[in-house]
């Protein structure tokens, strides 16, 4: 039985090309807590939504910031980041920030600010597992099978209790969707 749970959403038909996630950047050692970007096989002209996810051992998060860069393979046309939205796990604020604002070719900084509560009120936190952001891309219609796009994460920072950094590792792989 095939499940669509946890899959990226996309539209489009025809030949597929590779949208790959690779990770570059700082990662604190000694932690199993992970931030990951999904990978997919996509079609030219397709629109695909890619979640940025955290594992269940990422706990007590007040806010976060990360940079996402898209690098086309040799000869591949540039793609567009159409929209960036908050993922279901990030429950502390109603919206996510990005700079520059989509549509953009990237790189883009994505963040969820920490909420400073009124005196005596508890500080809002969220926990993994789940998506902290959803990034929607438009794959160029002129892209051809065999071309790829590397999605790189860098400058990843999660703020926890006392605004201390939460150590996370960056991870990823290839997920082939048909």
N, C-alpha and C positions, 0 to 999 in steps of 0.2 A: 504494500500500500504506500502511495506517495503522499507526502504532506507538504503543504505550502507554508507551514509555520516557519518563520524566521527567514523567508526568502525575500530577495529584492523584488520589487515590482517593476515591470517594464511593459512597454507596448511596442509593437512592430513585428514584422515578419521578414523572411528572407534569410540570406547568408548571415552568419554570426561572426563577430570579431571579439577579441579578448579585451576585457576591462580588468586589469590586474591591480591588486593592492600590494604595495611594498611599503616598508616602514623604515624611516630614517629619523634619527633624533635622539634626544636624551631619554633614558629610561633608568630609573633608580633600581639598583640591584637588590636581591634578596626578597622580592615580593612576587607572589603568584597573581596579584591583582593585574588585570590586563585590559588594555584599550585596543580594539580591533576594528578594521574596516573590511567589509565583505568584498569579494571579487565575483565576477560573473562573466558569462559569455553573452554578448549583446549583438544586436543587428544595426547596420547603418540606418540612420534616421530614427532610431529608437530613443525613447525617453526612459531612463532608469533611475530608481530611487535606491540609494545605497545607505544603509544604517551605519553609524559609528556607534559601537557597542562597548559596554563594560561588563566584566564578569561579576558574579555574585559576591566575590570577596572585596569589591570596591564598596566601602561602607562610609556612612556619615560624611557625604560630600555637601559642602556649602555652595560651591561653584567650580567652574573649570574654564580653561582656555587651551586651545590647540590651533596649530596651523595645518592647513591642508593644501597640498600642491599637486597639480595634475601635470604629468610629463608624458607627451605623446611619443611613441616609438618613431624611429627614423621614417620620414615620409608621411606619417599620419597627420591629418588635418587637426587643428586645435578644436577641442570641444568646449562647450559652455556649461558652467554651473548655473542652472536656472533658478534654483531656490534652495534655501537652507532652513529647515524647521527643527523645532525641538522634538526630541525623541520621548517616548512614553516613560522612560525611567527618570527623566529630569523633571521633577515635580515642584521645584521650589519657586519658580517664576513663570509667568504666562508666556514669555517669548524668549527666543535666543537671539544673540547679536552676532553680526558678521561684518567684516570689513576687508575689502570693499563689499558693498551690498550687491547681491546678484541682480541681473545677470552679469557674470564675469568669467573670464578665462582662468582666473586664479593668479597667484596663490591667494588664499583667503584665510583670515583669522576668524575662528568661531569661538564664542564664549557665552557662558551663562554666569552673570554676576552673582555675587553673594548678596543675600538680602539681610539688611541690618534691621532687626525687629525693634519695636518700641521697648522702652525700659521694662524689664520684668517678663517680657514675652519670650517663649522659646524660639530659638533660631531654627528656621526651616532647613531640613537636610533631605537628601535622597540617597538611595542605595542601588547597587546593581542586583541582579543582572538586568540588562535591557539596553535599548537604544537611548543614547543621550542626544543624538542629532540625526536628522535625515537629510541627505544631500541629493538633490535631483539634478541629473546631467542630461544634456541633449547630445547624442552621438551624431556627428556629422553624416549626412546622407551620402557624401562622397567618400567616406571611409571604406576601406576594402578589407575582406577577410585576411587575417594574418597580422594586421596592425594591432597595436595595443596602447593602453594608457596606464601609466603607473600612478597610483594614488599614494602620496607620501604624507605621513604625519610627522610633525616636528614641534618643538617648543610646547610640549604637553605639560600642563600643570593642573592639578586638582587640589582645591583648598578644603581642609577638614577642620575639626575642632581646634579652636585657638588660631585659626587661619594657618595651621601648619600644613606643609605639603604632604599629600598622600602619594606614596611611592607606587608607580604603575610601570608595567612592562608594555611594550608595543608588540603586537603579534598579528599575523595574517596568513593567508594562503589562497589557493585558487578554488573556487566553487563553480562548477560547470552547470549552467541552467539550460534546459532544453525547451 
